[in-house]
Amino acid sequence: MPVARGHLAEPSVIAAEELRTELEQQGIAADVHDGYGLALVSVWTGLVVWCKEDRYWWRTGWDAQRQRFTYAWHPATDPARAARRVARRYEALRVAHPLPESSDRTS
């Protein structure tokens, strides 16, 4: 469920909102969702940042040798730097998964 702005929130939601705000300042739209003591920042296809009180973490790729996803994490005490790191991942994913072209073009 989307987080209502201005309500009393738990630490995970506060951390997620701080990250969302930092991403917004970089021109990246994101949504915050919360529940069960965890908050999620939905950024792009394949890019969701999990927030749990003191840290952010997100999927960065696939380790074919180990057959599992790889993750990056960053302390929630530094949302500005975390946002810069997430922004780099966002840019890479936008190249790999661009928005579809509009089908309502005129010839």
Secondary structure, DSSP 8 states (H G I E B T S, - for coil): -B--TTS---HHHHHHHHHHHHHHHTT---EEEEETTEEEEEEETTEEEEEETTEEEEEEEEETTTTEEEEEEEETT-HHHHHHHHHHHHHHHHHHS-----S----
